[in-house]
Amino acid sequence: MEFLNATSVSNTSEGKTPTKTADETLTYAFNVVRIIILIIGTIGNVLTLITMTRSSLKKLPTCFYLTIVAVAGGYELLIDL
């Protein structure tokens, strides 16, 4: 298990660059996935709000509930940043 936490030493005279550790790689991947989830979630919530504000759907009992869920979901996505 030592090889996961090992980093290579940078030697500037040879032009080598240090390799990333497993923690750095996972942190980078987590940040990328978080941004993708934020974008997709925001688009989904905006589309839900647009759909639920149609006049024909305002008569349905679930319209209010789904609108509140979309707003709360968008709020939750922004809080988790």
Secondary structure, DSSP 8 states (H G I E B T S, - for coil): -HHHH------TTTT------HHHHHHHHHHHHHHHHHHHHHHHHHHHHHHHTSTTTTTSTHHHHHHHHHHHHHHHHHHT-
